[in-house]
């Protein structure tokens, strides 16, 4: 029985480590304004090119609001309740 519980707990720890690696890779790519690898849904907003990517527990938004004079052109990474905004396009 102990061996069975050890295998199950090892499986969930491995799953958690893989999930953290996925989030880290997509965070790194978002900080350089590159499209993420591990997202399952993509939305396009009709404001000039804003893209919203959704992953497993996080959302990446590439703002490109060129239709308004003072539109946003930055990148936002949201993980649960934490949010990080990266610089604008130059």
Biopython code that builds the backbone (N, CA, C, O; Angstrom):
import numpy as np
from Bio.PDB.StructureBuilder import StructureBuilder

atoms = [
    (1, "UNK", "N", (0.819, -1.198, 0.000)),
    (1, "UNK", "CA", (0.000, 0.000, 0.000)),
    (1, "UNK", "C", (0.866, 1.268, 0.000)),
    (1, "UNK", "O", (0.541, 2.240, -0.681)),
    (2, "UNK", "N", (1.973, 1.258, 0.766)),
    (2, "UNK", "CA", (2.841, 2.428, 0.806)),
    (2, "UNK", "C", (3.490, 2.685, -0.547)),
    (2, "UNK", "O", (3.668, 3.835, -0.949)),
    (3, "UNK", "N", (3.842, 1.616, -1.244)),
    (3, "UNK", "CA", (4.456, 1.765, -2.556)),
    (3, "UNK", "C", (3.472, 2.388, -3.544)),
    (3, "UNK", "O", (3.864, 3.195, -4.387)),
    (4, "UNK", "N", (2.203, 2.018, -3.443)),
    (4, "UNK", "CA", (1.155, 2.552, -4.301)),
    (4, "UNK", "C", (0.968, 4.049, -4.037)),
    (4, "UNK", "O", (0.866, 4.831, -4.981)),
    (5, "UNK", "N", (0.923, 4.453, -2.769)),
    (5, "UNK", "CA", (0.777, 5.869, -2.428)),
    (5, "UNK", "C", (1.998, 6.676, -2.857)),
    (5, "UNK", "O", (1.868, 7.823, -3.285)),
    (6, "UNK", "N", (3.170, 6.087, -2.744)),
    (6, "UNK", "CA", (4.391, 6.758, -3.184)),
    (6, "UNK", "C", (4.345, 7.022, -4.686)),
    (6, "UNK", "O", (4.714, 8.106, -5.137)),
    (7, "UNK", "N", (3.897, 6.045, -5.455)),
    (7, "UNK", "CA", (3.813, 6.221, -6.908)),
    (7, "UNK", "C", (2.799, 7.287, -7.290)),
    (7, "UNK", "O", (3.036, 8.072, -8.208)),
    (8, "UNK", "N", (1.680, 7.319, -6.597)),
    (8, "UNK", "CA", (0.651, 8.330, -6.885)),
    (8, "UNK", "C", (1.166, 9.724, -6.540)),
    (8, "UNK", "O", (0.991, 10.660, -7.320)),
    (9, "UNK", "N", (1.803, 9.869, -5.372)),
    (9, "UNK", "CA", (2.315, 11.184, -4.992)),
    (9, "UNK", "C", (3.448, 11.620, -5.925)),
    (9, "UNK", "O", (3.547, 12.801, -6.257)),
    (10, "UNK", "N", (4.281, 10.709, -6.341)),
    (10, "UNK", "CA", (5.342, 11.023, -7.291)),
    (10, "UNK", "C", (4.764, 11.481, -8.625)),
    (10, "UNK", "O", (5.284, 12.402, -9.254)),
    (11, "UNK", "N", (3.690, 10.831, -9.047)),
    (11, "UNK", "CA", (3.016, 11.217, -10.294)),
    (11, "UNK", "C", (2.492, 12.648, -10.209)),
    (11, "UNK", "O", (2.673, 13.423, -11.148)),
    (12, "UNK", "N", (1.847, 13.011, -9.103)),
    (12, "UNK", "CA", (1.295, 14.363, -8.969)),
    (12, "UNK", "C", (2.396, 15.411, -8.820)),
    (12, "UNK", "O", (2.244, 16.533, -9.303)),
    (13, "UNK", "N", (3.480, 15.070, -8.172)),
    (13, "UNK", "CA", (4.604, 16.000, -8.080)),
    (13, "UNK", "C", (5.201, 16.238, -9.462)),
    (13, "UNK", "O", (5.516, 17.374, -9.817)),
    (14, "UNK", "N", (5.353, 15.184, -10.232)),
    (14, "UNK", "CA", (5.873, 15.305, -11.594)),
    (14, "UNK", "C", (4.933, 16.139, -12.463)),
    (14, "UNK", "O", (5.392, 16.963, -13.254)),
    (15, "UNK", "N", (3.638, 15.937, -12.326)),
    (15, "UNK", "CA", (2.648, 16.721, -13.061)),
    (15, "UNK", "C", (2.754, 18.206, -12.702)),
    (15, "UNK", "O", (2.672, 19.068, -13.577)),
    (16, "UNK", "N", (2.935, 18.496, -11.418)),
    (16, "UNK", "CA", (3.073, 19.877, -10.954)),
    (16, "UNK", "C", (4.334, 20.522, -11.514)),
    (16, "UNK", "O", (4.299, 21.679, -11.933)),
    (17, "UNK", "N", (5.434, 19.802, -11.529)),
    (17, "UNK", "CA", (6.693, 20.334, -12.066)),
    (17, "UNK", "C", (6.561, 20.616, -13.561)),
    (17, "UNK", "O", (7.061, 21.636, -14.036)),
    (18, "UNK", "N", (5.906, 19.747, -14.303)),
    (18, "UNK", "CA", (5.685, 19.957, -15.739)),
    (18, "UNK", "C", (4.821, 21.196, -15.959)),
    (18, "UNK", "O", (5.084, 21.978, -16.872)),
    (19, "UNK", "N", (3.792, 21.382, -15.130)),
    (19, "UNK", "CA", (2.901, 22.544, -15.236)),
    (19, "UNK", "C", (3.681, 23.835, -14.992)),
    (19, "UNK", "O", (3.501, 24.812, -15.719)),
    (20, "UNK", "N", (4.539, 23.847, -13.982)),
    (20, "UNK", "CA", (5.351, 25.024, -13.696)),
    (20, "UNK", "C", (6.314, 25.311, -14.850)),
    (20, "UNK", "O", (6.543, 26.474, -15.183)),
    (21, "UNK", "N", (6.871, 24.285, -15.454)),
    (21, "UNK", "CA", (7.758, 24.473, -16.613)),
    (21, "UNK", "C", (7.003, 25.077, -17.794)),
    (21, "UNK", "O", (7.523, 25.959, -18.478)),
    (22, "UNK", "N", (5.795, 24.612, -18.033)),
    (22, "UNK", "CA", (4.967, 25.154, -19.116)),
    (22, "UNK", "C", (4.695, 26.638, -18.890)),
    (22, "UNK", "O", (4.820, 27.442, -19.814)),
    (23, "UNK", "N", (4.325, 27.000, -17.668)),
    (23, "UNK", "CA", (4.054, 28.403, -17.347)),
    (23, "UNK", "C", (5.313, 29.240, -17.509)),
    (23, "UNK", "O", (5.254, 30.358, -18.021)),
    (24, "UNK", "N", (6.450, 28.711, -17.078)),
    (24, "UNK", "CA", (7.711, 29.448, -17.176)),
    (24, "UNK", "C", (8.115, 29.702, -18.620)),
    (24, "UNK", "O", (8.575, 30.794, -18.954)),
    (25, "UNK", "N", (7.951, 28.722, -19.458)),
    (25, "UNK", "CA", (8.298, 28.880, -20.877)),
    (25, "UNK", "C", (7.418, 29.930, -21.535)),
    (25, "UNK", "O", (7.917, 30.792, -22.259)),
    (26, "UNK", "N", (6.115, 29.866, -21.293)),
    (26, "UNK", "CA", (5.217, 30.851, -21.892)),
    (26, "UNK", "C", (5.431, 32.250, -21.308)),
    (26, "UNK", "O", (5.280, 33.242, -22.021)),
    (27, "UNK", "N", (5.781, 32.343, -20.020)),
    (27, "UNK", "CA", (6.097, 33.637, -19.406)),
    (27, "UNK", "C", (7.327, 34.253, -20.083)),
    (27, "UNK", "O", (7.340, 35.442, -20.402)),
    (28, "UNK", "N", (8.346, 33.439, -20.294)),
    (28, "UNK", "CA", (9.569, 33.907, -20.950)),
    (28, "UNK", "C", (9.271, 34.398, -22.359)),
    (28, "UNK", "O", (9.771, 35.444, -22.773)),
    (29, "UNK", "N", (8.466, 33.653, -23.093)),
    (29, "UNK", "CA", (8.130, 34.053, -24.465)),
    (29, "UNK", "C", (7.272, 35.317, -24.472)),
    (29, "UNK", "O", (7.440, 36.166, -25.347)),
    (30, "UNK", "N", (6.362, 35.456, -23.518)),
    (30, "UNK", "CA", (5.521, 36.654, -23.452)),
    (30, "UNK", "C", (6.346, 37.885, -23.113)),
    (30, "UNK", "O", (6.055, 38.978, -23.598)),
    (31, "UNK", "N", (7.370, 37.721, -22.286)),
    (31, "UNK", "CA", (8.205, 38.869, -21.927)),
    (31, "UNK", "C", (8.991, 39.391, -23.130)),
    (31, "UNK", "O", (9.446, 40.534, -23.120)),
    (32, "UNK", "N", (9.151, 38.578, -24.148)),
    (32, "UNK", "CA", (9.826, 38.989, -25.382)),
    (32, "UNK", "C", (8.838, 39.202, -26.538)),
    (32, "UNK", "O", (9.232, 39.316, -27.699)),
    (33, "UNK", "N", (7.563, 39.252, -26.192)),
    (33, "UNK", "CA", (6.450, 39.466, -27.141)),
    (33, "UNK", "C", (6.442, 38.428, -28.261)),
    (33, "UNK", "O", (6.244, 38.756, -29.431)),
    (34, "UNK", "N", (6.660, 37.175, -27.880)),
    (34, "UNK", "CA", (6.540, 36.056, -28.805)),
    (34, "UNK", "C", (5.314, 35.251, -28.423)),
    (34, "UNK", "O", (4.952, 35.186, -27.248)),
    (35, "UNK", "N", (4.679, 34.643, -29.400)),
    (35, "UNK", "CA", (3.474, 33.870, -29.114)),
    (35, "UNK", "C", (3.815, 32.645, -28.269)),
    (35, "UNK", "O", (4.848, 32.011, -28.483)),
    (36, "UNK", "N", (2.951, 32.309, -27.311)),
    (36, "UNK", "CA", (3.216, 31.175, -26.422)),
    (36, "UNK", "C", (3.036, 29.834, -27.125)),
    (36, "UNK", "O", (2.330, 29.735, -28.128)),
    (37, "UNK", "N", (3.689, 28.800, -26.581)),
    (37, "UNK", "CA", (3.577, 27.447, -27.126)),
    (37, "UNK", "C", (2.375, 26.685, -26.576)),
    (37, "UNK", "O", (1.690, 25.983, -27.319)),
    (38, "UNK", "N", (2.119, 26.821, -25.287)),
    (38, "UNK", "CA", (1.203, 25.932, -24.580)),
    (38, "UNK", "C", (-0.124, 26.603, -24.248)),
    (38, "UNK", "O", (-0.516, 26.644, -23.082)),
    (39, "UNK", "N", (-0.804, 27.118, -25.228)),
    (39, "UNK", "CA", (-2.130, 27.696, -25.009)),
    (39, "UNK", "C", (-3.159, 26.895, -25.799)),
    (39, "UNK", "O", (-2.849, 26.301, -26.832)),
    (40, "UNK", "N", (-4.376, 26.890, -25.297)),
    (40, "UNK", "CA", (-5.411, 26.100, -25.951)),
    (40, "UNK", "C", (-6.515, 26.948, -26.553)),
    (40, "UNK", "O", (-7.366, 26.425, -27.272)),
    (41, "UNK", "N", (-6.523, 28.234, -26.278)),
    (41, "UNK", "CA", (-7.551, 29.094, -26.855)),
    (41, "UNK", "C", (-6.932, 30.441, -27.205)),
    (41, "UNK", "O", (-6.155, 31.000, -26.432)),
    (42, "UNK", "N", (-7.281, 30.948, -28.365)),
    (42, "UNK", "CA", (-6.789, 32.247, -28.812)),
    (42, "UNK", "C", (-7.980, 33.079, -29.258)),
    (42, "UNK", "O", (-8.840, 32.610, -30.003)),
    (43, "UNK", "N", (-8.016, 34.326, -28.787)),
    (43, "UNK", "CA", (-9.067, 35.251, -29.195)),
    (43, "UNK", "C", (-8.415, 36.451, -29.871)),
    (43, "UNK", "O", (-7.322, 36.875, -29.496)),
    (44, "UNK", "N", (-9.094, 36.981, -30.858)),
    (44, "UNK", "CA", (-8.639, 38.180, -31.541)),
    (44, "UNK", "C", (-9.671, 39.275, -31.309)),
    (44, "UNK", "O", (-10.869, 39.045, -31.477)),
    (45, "UNK", "N", (-9.217, 40.457, -30.926)),
    (45, "UNK", "CA", (-10.100, 41.588, -30.667)),
    (45, "UNK", "C", (-9.994, 42.541, -31.843)),
    (45, "UNK", "O", (-8.899, 42.800, -32.342)),
    (46, "UNK", "N", (-11.116, 43.058, -32.283)),
    (46, "UNK", "CA", (-11.139, 43.931, -33.457)),
    (46, "UNK", "C", (-10.829, 45.379, -33.081)),
    (46, "UNK", "O", (-11.647, 46.273, -33.298)),
    (47, "UNK", "N", (-9.651, 45.601, -32.521)),
    (47, "UNK", "CA", (-9.220, 46.949, -32.174)),
    (47, "UNK", "C", (-7.886, 47.279, -32.824)),
    (47, "UNK", "O", (-7.254, 48.277, -32.477)),
    (48, "UNK", "N", (-7.463, 46.462, -33.750)),
    (48, "UNK", "CA", (-6.217, 46.705, -34.440)),
    (48, "UNK", "C", (-5.250, 45.545, -34.365)),
    (48, "UNK", "O", (-4.225, 45.553, -35.047)),
    (49, "UNK", "N", (-5.550, 44.556, -33.559)),
    (49, "UNK", "CA", (-4.669, 43.407, -33.511)),
    (49, "UNK", "C", (-4.381, 42.839, -32.136)),
    (49, "UNK", "O", (-3.391, 42.125, -31.975)),
    (50, "UNK", "N", (-5.203, 43.125, -31.136)),
    (50, "UNK", "CA", (-4.999, 42.566, -29.809)),
    (50, "UNK", "C", (-5.293, 41.067, -29.839)),
    (50, "UNK", "O", (-6.306, 40.633, -30.387)),
    (51, "UNK", "N", (-4.375, 40.270, -29.231)),
    (51, "UNK", "CA", (-4.539, 38.826, -29.172)),
    (51, "UNK", "C", (-4.559, 38.390, -27.711)),
    (51, "UNK", "O", (-3.773, 38.881, -26.901)),
    (52, "UNK", "N", (-5.459, 37.470, -27.377)),
    (52, "UNK", "CA", (-5.567, 36.938, -26.027)),
    (52, "UNK", "C", (-5.355, 35.431, -26.096)),
    (52, "UNK", "O", (-6.093, 34.723, -26.781)),
    (53, "UNK", "N", (-4.336, 34.944, -25.380)),
    (53, "UNK", "CA", (-4.005, 33.527, -25.334)),
    (53, "UNK", "C", (-4.320, 32.994, -23.938)),
    (53, "UNK", "O", (-3.945, 33.610, -22.941)),
    (54, "UNK", "N", (-5.006, 31.857, -23.861)),
    (54, "UNK", "CA", (-5.350, 31.247, -22.580)),
    (54, "UNK", "C", (-4.659, 29.908, -22.439)),
    (54, "UNK", "O", (-4.678, 29.085, -23.355)),
    (55, "UNK", "N", (-4.048, 29.697, -21.284)),
    (55, "UNK", "CA", (-3.368, 28.443, -20.988)),
    (55, "UNK", "C", (-3.971, 27.793, -19.756)),
    (55, "UNK", "O", (-5.098, 28.105, -19.372)),
    (56, "UNK", "N", (-3.229, 26.898, -19.144)),
    (56, "UNK", "CA", (-3.705, 26.187, -17.959)),
    (56, "UNK", "C", (-3.472, 27.022, -16.703)),
    (56, "UNK", "O", (-2.477, 26.828, -16.004)),
    (57, "UNK", "N", (-4.377, 27.944, -16.416)),
    (57, "UNK", "CA", (-4.289, 28.784, -15.230)),
    (57, "UNK", "C", (-3.699, 30.159, -15.479)),
    (57, "UNK", "O", (-3.496, 30.915, -14.530)),
    (58, "UNK", "N", (-3.419, 30.502, -16.716)),
    (58, "UNK", "CA", (-2.839, 31.804, -17.019)),
    (58, "UNK", "C", (-3.383, 32.335, -18.336)),
    (58, "UNK", "O", (-3.900, 31.588, -19.166)),
    (59, "UNK", "N", (-3.251, 33.654, -18.505)),
    (59, "UNK", "CA", (-3.701, 34.330, -19.712)),
    (59, "UNK", "C", (-2.626, 35.316, -20.150)),
    (59, "UNK", "O", (-2.064, 36.038, -19.326)),
    (60, "UNK", "N", (-2.346, 35.343, -21.436)),
    (60, "UNK", "CA", (-1.387, 36.284, -22.006)),
    (60, "UNK", "C", (-2.136, 37.150, -23.006)),
    (60, "UNK", "O", (-2.817, 36.638, -23.895)),
    (61, "UNK", "N", (-2.005, 38.480, -22.855)),
    (61, "UNK", "CA", (-2.674, 39.407, -23.754)),
    (61, "UNK", "C", (-1.634, 40.293, -24.417)),
    (61, "UNK", "O", (-0.878, 40.992, -23.743)),
    (62, "UNK", "N", (-1.601, 40.257, -25.752)),
    (62, "UNK", "CA", (-0.752, 41.156, -26.525)),
    (62, "UNK", "C", (-1.647, 42.287, -27.019)),
    (62, "UNK", "O", (-2.419, 42.111, -27.962)),
    (63, "UNK", "N", (-1.539, 43.448, -26.379)),
    (63, "UNK", "CA", (-2.342, 44.592, -26.793)),
    (63, "UNK", "C", (-1.693, 45.258, -27.998)),
    (63, "UNK", "O", (-0.476, 45.433, -28.053)),
    (64, "UNK", "N", (-2.536, 45.626, -28.964)),
    (64, "UNK", "CA", (-2.090, 46.362, -30.145)),
    (64, "UNK", "C", (-3.263, 47.207, -30.622)),
    (64, "UNK", "O", (-3.783, 47.006, -31.720)),
    (65, "UNK", "N", (-3.669, 48.146, -29.792)),
    (65, "UNK", "CA", (-4.849, 48.962, -30.062)),
    (65, "UNK", "C", (-4.458, 50.159, -30.924)),
    (65, "UNK", "O", (-4.192, 51.246, -30.411)),
    (66, "UNK", "N", (-4.426, 49.949, -32.220)),
    (66, "UNK", "CA", (-4.019, 51.030, -33.118)),
    (66, "UNK", "C", (-5.216, 51.829, -33.638)),
    (66, "UNK", "O", (-5.040, 52.837, -34.322)),
    (67, "UNK", "N", (-6.418, 51.385, -33.316)),
    (67, "UNK", "CA", (-7.610, 52.099, -33.787)),
    (67, "UNK", "C", (-7.875, 53.354, -32.958)),
    (67, "UNK", "O", (-8.563, 54.260, -33.428)),
    (68, "UNK", "N", (-7.348, 53.426, -31.744)),
    (68, "UNK", "CA", (-7.547, 54.603, -30.900)),
    (68, "UNK", "C", (-6.246, 55.385, -30.824)),
    (68, "UNK", "O", (-5.172, 54.791, -30.918)),
    (69, "UNK", "N", (-6.314, 56.708, -30.657)),
    (69, "UNK", "CA", (-5.088, 57.514, -30.649)),
    (69, "UNK", "C", (-4.127, 57.176, -29.498)),
    (69, "UNK", "O", (-2.910, 57.219, -29.679)),
    (70, "UNK", "N", (-4.654, 56.850, -28.345)),
    (70, "UNK", "CA", (-3.789, 56.538, -27.199)),
    (70, "UNK", "C", (-3.990, 55.085, -26.761)),
    (70, "UNK", "O", (-4.125, 54.798, -25.571)),
    (71, "UNK", "N", (-4.009, 54.184, -27.729)),
    (71, "UNK", "CA", (-4.245, 52.774, -27.452)),
    (71, "UNK", "C", (-3.044, 52.081, -26.815)),
    (71, "UNK", "O", (-1.912, 52.556, -26.906)),
    (72, "UNK", "N", (-3.312, 50.964, -26.178)),
    (72, "UNK", "CA", (-2.259, 50.200, -25.515)),
    (72, "UNK", "C", (-1.470, 49.378, -26.526)),
    (72, "UNK", "O", (-2.018, 48.890, -27.514)),
    (73, "UNK", "N", (-0.181, 49.234, -26.262)),
    (73, "UNK", "CA", (0.673, 48.383, -27.088)),
    (73, "UNK", "C", (1.623, 47.595, -26.197)),
    (73, "UNK", "O", (2.800, 47.447, -26.524)),
    (74, "UNK", "N", (1.125, 47.095, -25.085)),
    (74, "UNK", "CA", (1.966, 46.345, -24.158)),
    (74, "UNK", "C", (1.513, 44.894, -24.091)),
    (74, "UNK", "O", (0.564, 44.495, -24.767)),
    (75, "UNK", "N", (2.199, 44.113, -23.274)),
    (75, "UNK", "CA", (1.888, 42.707, -23.084)),
    (75, "UNK", "C", (1.585, 42.461, -21.611)),
    (75, "UNK", "O", (2.296, 42.958, -20.738)),
    (76, "UNK", "N", (0.531, 41.695, -21.331)),
    (76, "UNK", "CA", (0.144, 41.393, -19.960)),
    (76, "UNK", "C", (0.113, 39.888, -19.759)),
    (76, "UNK", "O", (-0.456, 39.151, -20.564)),
    (77, "UNK", "N", (0.733, 39.441, -18.671)),
    (77, "UNK", "CA", (0.720, 38.027, -18.280)),
    (77, "UNK", "C", (-0.032, 37.932, -16.965)),
    (77, "UNK", "O", (0.374, 38.533, -15.970)),
    (78, "UNK", "N", (-1.138, 37.172, -16.954)),
    (78, "UNK", "CA", (-1.941, 36.992, -15.741)),
    (78, "UNK", "C", (-1.897, 35.531, -15.309)),
    (78, "UNK", "O", (-2.208, 34.626, -16.083)),
    (79, "UNK", "N", (-1.508, 35.326, -14.066)),
    (79, "UNK", "CA", (-1.469, 33.981, -13.483)),
    (79, "UNK", "C", (-2.294, 34.014, -12.207)),
    (79, "UNK", "O", (-1.881, 34.606, -11.210)),
    (80, "UNK", "N", (-3.451, 33.384, -12.237)),
    (80, "UNK", "CA", (-4.441, 33.383, -11.157)),
    (80, "UNK", "C", (-4.781, 34.842, -10.809)),
    (80, "UNK", "O", (-5.523, 35.471, -11.563)),
    (81, "UNK", "N", (-4.275, 35.404, -9.708)),
    (81, "UNK", "CA", (-4.575, 36.802, -9.368)),
    (81, "UNK", "C", (-3.368, 37.722, -9.574)),
    (81, "UNK", "O", (-3.476, 38.934, -9.388)),
    (82, "UNK", "N", (-2.234, 37.158, -9.953)),
    (82, "UNK", "CA", (-1.012, 37.931, -10.156)),
    (82, "UNK", "C", (-0.945, 38.405, -11.597)),
    (82, "UNK", "O", (-1.298, 37.667, -12.516)),
    (83, "UNK", "N", (-0.492, 39.635, -11.794)),
    (83, "UNK", "CA", (-0.415, 40.205, -13.144)),
    (83, "UNK", "C", (0.908, 40.922, -13.332)),
    (83, "UNK", "O", (1.366, 41.638, -12.441)),
    (84, "UNK", "N", (1.522, 40.730, -14.493)),
    (84, "UNK", "CA", (2.774, 41.395, -14.853)),
    (84, "UNK", "C", (2.597, 42.019, -16.230)),
    (84, "UNK", "O", (2.169, 41.348, -17.169)),
    (85, "UNK", "N", (2.923, 43.300, -16.352)),
    (85, "UNK", "CA", (2.830, 44.003, -17.621)),
    (85, "UNK", "C", (4.231, 44.308, -18.125)),
    (85, "UNK", "O", (5.076, 44.804, -17.381)),
    (86, "UNK", "N", (4.468, 44.006, -19.395)),
    (86, "UNK", "CA", (5.753, 44.234, -20.018)),
    (86, "UNK", "C", (5.710, 45.498, -20.855)),
    (86, "UNK", "O", (4.631, 46.025, -21.128)),
    (87, "UNK", "N", (6.852, 45.984, -21.259)),
    (87, "UNK", "CA", (6.976, 47.243, -21.989)),
    (87, "UNK", "C", (6.171, 47.255, -23.278)),
    (87, "UNK", "O", (5.741, 46.221, -23.789)),
    (88, "UNK", "N", (5.987, 48.460, -23.775)),
    (88, "UNK", "CA", (5.239, 48.636, -25.017)),
    (88, "UNK", "C", (6.124, 48.365, -26.218)),
    (88, "UNK", "O", (7.343, 48.246, -26.091)),
    (89, "UNK", "N", (5.516, 48.270, -27.362)),
    (89, "UNK", "CA", (6.236, 48.099, -28.629)),
    (89, "UNK", "C", (6.882, 49.426, -28.990)),
    (89, "UNK", "O", (6.285, 50.490, -28.822)),
    (90, "UNK", "N", (8.091, 49.351, -29.479)),
    (90, "UNK", "CA", (8.772, 50.585, -29.887)),
    (90, "UNK", "C", (9.019, 50.569, -31.373)),
    (90, "UNK", "O", (9.583, 51.520, -31.915)),
]
sb = StructureBuilder()
sb.init_structure("model")
sb.init_model(0)
sb.init_chain("A")
sb.init_seg("    ")
for serial, (resi, resn, name, xyz) in enumerate(atoms, 1):
    if name == "N":
        sb.init_residue(resn, " ", resi, " ")
    sb.init_atom(name, np.array(xyz, "f"), 0.0, 1.0, " ", f" {name:<3s}", serial, name[0])
structure = sb.get_structure()
